[in-house]
Structure formats: structure tokens, C-alpha cells
Amino acid sequence: MVELKRCSKCLLPQTYPDIVFDGQGVCHKCKEHDEKYGNKDYKKCEKELCSIFDWARGQEKPYDCVVPFSGGKDSSYTLYVCRKIYGLKVLAVNFINGLQTYEAIINMKRITEKLDVAFTSYGPSPETLRRLYQAFLMKTGQFCFPCDMGIWRTVHNAAEQYDAPLIVSGFSAQIESRGKKIYSYSNKLFQAVAEGVISKREMRDFLEETAWQKLWRRLKRGRLTRYRRQISLPDYMEWDDNVIKNTITNELGWEKRKDGSSDHIDCALAPLKNYLVVQKWGFGEKTTKYAAMVRAGQLGRSEALKKAETEEDPAVAGDVEKYCAMLKISKSDLLAARGKTHLDKL
């Protein structure tokens, strides 16, 4: 096996889309990180965050904020920070994606009770979701788009229904971002794949608001300016993976997967997702995440490389039959999906 060339500073491999190495073997993602986060003043960011939370409280609504909540690591910590640290009145919102794990369900129940937060959930029919996952897998080589878009549509619908002034997510662009060529979505992509699979009415559960729809919504409230903000909590505080896991485990009784994994424990098809990425690019989400953690000073490069190589199995062994059965596809369908892309539909 030919050994991949990797960044000398983090560990991104040469198969990362459009990667550029300098004379010292340092990749362009490391340089981008240093420019954006190298001198970030988190004390200043904390003051900005407090100001945003004060503004939300000042709106005097039933809930200060809405938090997308899956029972996974980052959303659990976001809920903890908003409720326990800052004392906000929080509405936790869950999108029922049809792929929830036992651990995710237990975590959602336990954590909402411990933090004493309101909880609501919504999801399309299981068959609607299965058809979408199948269609997206066969046409783009990935099946996650309906879930991600469904989450945000559900969260925004809940924020509108309960008149919440703020949406707070736990997505860390610094740690979790993979790059547009690996994963990105849009209304155009969704409609191109979902047309003929579900009805236009059913698509409303997934599509983002257009500019005209946003304007119409505001006009119905008698205003032109926005009346709700959306932020990512990791933009305002250091997002340390080890601190997060220790906090939610000790404070909230959060449970990881039975296999010991703490990433994407809220999705039963997470191993298949990683398999498809590894097959297509030669590396998976563990590599991009651990490379980002190296850049952020949360993990040493040698340890990160060892963890990625250990955890990113290029095969899914005996589980293939189980995953194919869940999506009602054959093994040959799965193999064919590896060569598909979403980029021509964005």
C-alpha cells in the first residue's frame, strides 16, 4: 500500500480536495486556521456572547432561545451551557430522523430532565425519510442531506411557533467543517434529488426559507428587519472536545455508544457514513476532526494520526447487510453509490 503524503503540521492527506502544501509540507488549512483563530480573543467573544444572551432575555418571550438537540455530544453541551451556565429559558428541539440510537434517546430524556428544559420534537414519516435517504445515497453517494436540512427546518419552525428570539447551535466550524467538496447542501440539491421521491408539500419539512419567504414572514409581523438571531456557540468560546465529554458525562450522565465512540452517537447509520467517505476520499471524518484538533492545540499530531488510522476502518464488515436492509438497497447498490457526487447538483 502506498503511504499517503500528509500535512507536516496537522495530518490531512494529499487526497483532501484541493489541498495545497507549502515548501515545509504545511497544508493550506493550517494557514487558514492560524489566520482565523490564531489570535482570537475569547474573553472578548465571551462578552459578546453575554450581550447576545442579555438581548434575548430582554425580549421577554416564553423562551430565550431554541437549541437543536439530538442527544449527541455537542448539542448536549450546548444545552448545558445555555441552561446551567447562563440560566437561559431554553426550548430543546429534536428532529426525528428515523435513525436515532438507543443512547441518543436515553440522553435526550435524561438531560432535559436534569436541566429542566422544555422539549419538543417533529419528524416526517419513517417511510418518507427512508425513501429520501435511499435516493440521496444512490444519486449523490451520501444520505445525510435530508437529516441535516430537516433539523434546521424543524428548528426554525419551532422558533417561529414559540416566538423565540435566538437559536443557539453547537456546530463548530473550526473542528467539524469538512469542506464544500466533501459535504455541502442547498435547496437546489435537495429539490433535484427529492423530485419524484416525495411531494412538494413534503419538501417543506426540509427546504430553507428563500429570501422572499423571509420577507413575507417579516411583513406579516409588521416589520422588515429580522427579529431573530442564530449563532453557533463554538464561535464564542473554546470548544475543547475533552472538556465537553468530561462535563456532559459527569454533570449530565451522558452516554456514548456501546462501541465506545463519542462522535455521532445519535445516528444508527454513522458507521456507514464514515465508510462511504473513506471509500471515496481515502480518509474519513475522524481525520478531518483530529487534524482540526491538532491545529487547535487539543491533540498532538502523532496521537491524532494513530487514532485516525485505528478508528477509520475502510470496511464495515458484517454490518453491510444491516445497513442495506435499513435503506432497502442491495450490496451492488452500495458499491455503485461510492462513485456518485453531490457537486453537480448544488
C-alpha positions, 0 to 999 in steps of 0.5 A: 500500500502506498503511504499517503503524503500528509500535512507536516503540521496537522495530518490531512492527506494529499487526497483532501480536495484541493489541498495545497502544501507549502515548501515545509509540507504545511497544508493550506488549512493550517494557514487558514486556521492560524489566520482565523483563530490564531489570535482570537480573543475569547474573553472578548467573544465571551462578552459578546456572547453575554450581550447576545444572551442579555438581548434575548432575555430582554425580549421577554418571550416564553423562551430565550432561545431554541437549541437543536438537540439530538442527544449527541455530544455537542448539542448536549453541551450546548444545552448545558451551557445555555441552561446551567451556565447562563440560566437561559429559558431554553426550548430543546428541539429534536428532529426525528430522523428515523435513525436515532440510537438507543443512547441518543434517546436515553440522553435526550430524556435524561438531560432535559430532565436534569436541566429542566428544559422544555422539549419538543420534537417533529419528524416526517414519516419513517417511510418518507425519510427512508425513501429520501435517504435511499435516493440521496445515497444512490444519486449523490453517494451520501444520505445525510442531506435530508437529516441535516436540512430537516433539523434546521427546518424543524428548528426554525419552525419551532422558533417561529411557533414559540416566538423565540428570539435566538437559536443557539447551535453547537456546530463548530466550524473550526473542528467539524467543517469538512469542506464544500467538496466533501459535504455541502447542501442547498435547496437546489440539491435537495429539490433535484434529488427529492423530485419524484421521491416525495411531494412538494408539500413534503419538501417543506419539512426540509427546504430553507426559507428563500429570501422572499419567504423571509420577507413575507414572514417579516411583513406579516409581523409588521416589520422588515428587519429580522427579529431573530438571531442564530449563532453557533456557540463554538464561535464564542468560546473554546470548544475543547472536545475533552472538556465537553465529554468530561462535563456532559458525562459527569454533570449530565450522565451522558452516554456514548455508544456501546462501541465506545465512540463519542462522535455521532452517537445519535445516528444508527447509520454513522458507521456507514457514513464514515465508510462511504467517505473513506471509500471515496476520499481515502480518509474519513471524518475522524481525520478531518476532526483530529487534524482540526484538533491538532491545529487547535492545540487539543491533540498532538499530531502523532496521537491524532494520526494513530487514532485516525488510522485505528478508528477509520476502518475502510470496511464495515464488515458484517454490518453491510447487510444491516445497513442495506436492509435499513435503506432497502438497497442491495450490496451492488447498490452500495458499491455503485453509490461510492462513485456518485457526487453531490457537486453537480447538483448544488 
